[in-house]
Amino acid sequence: MTIIYFLITLGILIFVHEFGHFLIAKLANVKVEKFSLGFGPKLFGKRFGETEYMISALPLGGYVKMLGEGGAIEGAENQPQSEKEEAASPARDESSEEEKHSFANKSPWIRMAIVLAGPVFNLVFAWIAFIFLCMLGVPTMTTKIGEVIKDTPAWKAGIIKDDVVLSINGKSITHWEDVKTIVPKSKGNPLDIVVNRDGRELNFHVTPKTLATKNLFGETLNNFAIGVAPAGEFITEYYTPLQAVAKGTTQTIAVIDITIKSVIKMFQRVIPLDNVGGPIMIAKMAGEQASAGGANFLAFMALISINLGLLNLLPVPVLDGGHIVFYLWEIVFGKPMNLKVREYAQQIGLVLILALMTLAIYNDIVRYLDGIIKYFNNIIKYFV
């Protein structure tokens, strides 16, 4: 089942990505010759109209093959004026018609839009998923206090474990995230905190002080704090469709922000490279989240979709982001980048991507070696 959920995850996200390229190409009147889920040898396919839709053997990707994608199509070269004025033969009419539908003959703006559509569709998929999840119900951490650290401002003020924060400086709050946001922004100014203790409302005057805390990436930071930790109590909040759009948008932006920061922190070596995961890690997580329920599985797909979209936007040749850089060069300088330079850049990009994939697979094997050995032992026992 883990393998099945893994294939479902990849299949949906790859389809969304490639459908973005496909749709904008069709809208731009570009002929799409092939639409493939997967790479490598074709397992099966069916032609509808001008496009062959295929399932290929290697499921770790997909592609949309457009007419003239590798350059100007045959017969589209500049020709002498005398030849252009000659009566068009059927072959030349056909060639001229093909030129109209060639990717290579579109403006760099249109080519960039087609390439950009894949990552954008991945981000839009995540946004829609988060909106839907908000309507289904979102687990939200309450403001119940689980720990008060000794000798901190909250401890000295008299706040105790199991107090529930109701408001800070007159602002009513219901989420622990509000506490995490308001207190550091106080800049050390006194806070009026109202809590519920056994049905009674108590008011405390608390002055935050600088304390060492750890952020999401494990870095030690000095922020204004009062010395409390959440109890880890959750409630489920439901949103109307309009509220869900706003909440889903906020959530999508937050995940994009964290993902970009994570990549930066990895280059800064704040996050170790052994945290990079590959297909085995994704498969394991897909199985776990699917077992936890449909909402968890959808949230997982949204997170992977954002990662896939942002990864493809990196300015690395062979990725969508690298092609976008080439088209921006053409827009700025009025001509395509030198072909040899592009070829060298794509070779370097391919080496970088292969290195990243090798690292991810190596980390997966090290991380899940015992599980992999057990899995194959079970297969051998089944057939022997």
N, C-alpha and C positions, 0 to 999 in steps of 0.2 A: 504493500500500500504506500510505503514511503516513496518508492520509485514512481508509482502512479501519480501521487500528489506533486512530486517534483516535475514530472512531464506536463501535468496540468498547468502548473505555475509558469514554466518556461513557455509552453505552447501559447497560453493567453497573452503573456507579456511580449513575446516575439511577434505574435500576430498583430497586437496593438501597434507596436513600433513600425513594422513593415507596412501595415495598413495606412499609417500616416504618410509614408513616402508614396504609396500607391495612390491614395486619394488625391493628394495635391498634384501628383504627376498627371493624373487623368483630367483634373480641373484645368491644368496648364496645357492640355492637348498634347501630351507626350505619350508616345506609344509604349505600353508596358508589355514586354515580351514574356517575362516569367515572374511568378510570385511564389516563392518557396519558403516553407517552414522547415528549417534545417539546412545543413550544408552537405556537400559530398554527393554520393550516388543517389539518383532518384529512386525512391521506393515505388511511388505511383503518382500519377498526375492526370489531369483532365483539362482539355482546352475549351475555353468559352470565349468566343469572339477572337480577339487578337492576342489574348493572354493565356498562357498555360499555368495552371495552378497546381503546385506540387508539394509532396511531403518527401523530404530527403533524409538520408540515413543518420546524420549527426545532428542531434537536437539542440546543440548549444549555440543557436543563432538562426539566421534566415537572411533572405535577400530579395530585392526587387530588381530585376534586370530590365533596363530601359533601352530603347533604340538609341544608338549613338552615345551611350554612356561613357565609353572609353575614349571618345574624341569625335571628330567630324565623321559622318557616315560616308561610306564609299560613294563616290560620285558627287560629293558636296563641295569639292575643291573649287577654287575660283577658276573660271574658264574664260578664254578670249571672248571679246564682245561679238566678234563675227560668228562664233559658234552659238552664242546666246540668241542671236538674231535668226538663226536657222530654224526651219520648221521643226517643232519638237516631235521626236519619235516617241512611240509608246514607252520605250525603255526610259527615255529622259523624262517623260511625264510621270512615270512611276517613281523615278529617283527624286524628282521635284516634290512629289506628294510625300515621300518618305522624309525629306528634309524638313517639312513643316512639322512633323511629329517627332523630330529628333531632339533628345535631351541636350546634345552638344550645341544645337543651333538656337537654344533659348538664351535669353539674357542672363547674366550672372545673378541678378536679383531673383529670377524665377528658379534657377538651379539651386540657389541657396535656400529658397523657401521649401523646395522639395526635400532637400537634405535635412533641413531643420525640423521638418514636420515629424520625423520619427521620434526624436527625443521629446518634442513638445507633446506628442500624443501619449507618451509614457507618463509625463507629468500630469496631463489632463486626466488620464485613467486614475491615477492616485487621488487627484482632487475629487473626482466623482465618487470614488470608493469611500473617501473620508466623509463626504456629505451623506452618503447612504448609511455609513456606520453611526453617524451622529443621530440619525432618525431611528436607528435600531436601539440605540442606548449606549452611552459612553461611561465606563467605570471612572469615577472621579474621587480622588483622595479628599477626605473631610479635613476639617481644621482641628480635629481632636489631637491633643498633645500626648505623645507616648513617652517622652523623656525630657527632663529639665536638668541640664548640666550644672553641677555644683559650682557656686561662686560666680555664676554668670549674671547678667542684668535681670533675666527672668526669675532666676532662683532667689536673688536678693529682694526682688519686688514681691515675692510671695506666690508666684504662679506655680502650680503643681501638676503632676501627671494626671491625665484624664480630663483636665480642663478643656473646654471647647471654645476656641476663639470665635467671637461673634462679630466684632468690628475693630478696626484700627483707625484712630483719629476720626471717628464718626462715620467711616466708610464700612458698610456692611459687607462681610465676606463669607463665602461658603466653600471655597476651595483652598487647599493648602498652597497651591501655586500662588495665590494672592499674598499669603504670608511671605513666601520666598521672594516675591517681587517688591512688596512695600517696604519691608524692613531694611534691605540694603540701600534702597533709594532715600532713606531717612537722612543719610549723611551724618548720623550721630545725634540728630535732634530728638528730643523726648517724644515718646509715643503714648497716646492714651489707648490702652487695650482693654476691651470688654470681653469677659469670658463667661461661659455658663458652667457653673459648678453645682451639680446635684440639683438643678432646677432654679438656682439663684444666679442672678447677674452680678458679677463683681467687676469693679473698675480698677485697673492698675496703671501706674505712671512708670514707664520703663524707658531708660535711656540706652540705646544700643551702643556697643563698643566694638572696636576692631578685633575680630577673632579669626584664627586660621581655619579655613574650610577647604574642602576638596570639591572641584567642579566635576562635570560629567566625564571629562577626559583624565581624571585622576590628578590634575595639577593642584597644588596647594596655593590658595589665594587668600589674601587678607581682605575681608569684607565686613561691613557693619552687620552685627547679628545680636540676638538676645539670648541665645543658648538653649533653644528648644528643638526637638525633633518630632516628626509626625508619628502617630500611633499606627499608621498604615491601614486605617479603616476606609473602606470604599463604599460609595453609593452609586447607583446607576442613574444618569441624567438623560432625559429624552428631549429632543429638539424638534420644533416645527420645521417644515421644509425651508422656510426663509431663514430661520435661526441656524439650521444645519448648513446652509450655503456659507454663512458668515463663519461659523465654527470650523467647517471643513476647509475653508480658505486659510484660516489662521493656522490650522494644524498642518496643512500642506506646506505653507511657508516655513513653519517651524522645523519640519523634517528636512526640507531643502537646506535650510540654514545649518542645521546640525551636520548634515551629510557633507556639505562643503567644508565646514570647519574640521571635520574628521579627516578629510583628505589632506588639508593643510597641516594638521597636527601630525599626520603620518610622515609627511615630508620633513617636518621639523623634528622627527623622531620622538615626539611626546608619546604617540601611540606606537607601540612596537610593531614591526612588520609581520610578526607571527600572528597578529590579529586579522590579517587578510585571509578571507575565506574563499573557497572555490565551490565547485558543483556538489561535492559531498556534504559540505556544511549547509548549503542551500537545501539540499535534499532532506537532510536530517531535520532542519528547522521547518521545512514544509510539512513533513510528517507530524511533527510535534504540534504545530499550530492547527493543522487540520483536525487532529485528535481532540484539541481543546474546543473546537466548534467552528462553525462557518464564519462567524464574525472575526475570530482570531485569524483564520486563514485569509480572509479578505484584507485585513489590516496588514498581514505579512506580505501579501502580494503588492499592496500599495507601497510599502517600504522598499521592496525589491524593484518595483517599477521606477521609483524616484532614483534609486541608485543606478539603474540601467540607463535612464534618461540622462543623468548628469555625467555618467562615465562616457557616454557617446558624445557629449559636448566638450570633452577635453580637447584642447588644440593639438591632438596627436594625429599625424597623417595615418590613413587607413580607417580612422574613426570619422564619424560625421563632423565632429568639431574641426578636424584637420581639413576636410573639404571646404568647410565654411571659411577657414582662413585663406585658402586658395582663391575662393570667389571674392572675398573682401579685397585681396591683393589686386585682382582683375578690375574691380570697381574703382579702387583708388588710383591705380597706375594706368588704367585704360587698355591693358593687354594681359593675357594669361601669364602666370609665372613660367619661367623657362622650364621646358619639358624635362631636361636632365636634372634640374634642381628638384622638381617634383618627384621624379623617380627615386632620387637619393633620399629625399625626405620620407617617402612612403616606405622605403626599405628600413630606414631607422625606426619609423613608427611601428612597423611589423615586428622588429626585434624587441622593442619595448613592450608591446602587447604580449608577445610570446613569453618574455621574461616574467611579466606579471602573472600570466596564466600558470607558468611553471611554479612560481612562488606560491600561488594560491593552492595548487594541487599538492605541492610538497607539504604545506601547512595542514591541509586536510588529512593527508596520510599520517603525519605525525600525531595529529590531534585525535584521529579516530582509528588508529592502527589496530587496537584490540578488537574494536567492533567490526572492522573490515575482515580480519582473520576469522572471527566467529561467524560472520555472514557467509563467507565462502566455505567454511567447514560444514555449515548447515546445508548448503547446496550440494556439496560432495556426498554427505550422508543421505540426502534425499534420493540421489541418483544411484548410489552404490547399493 
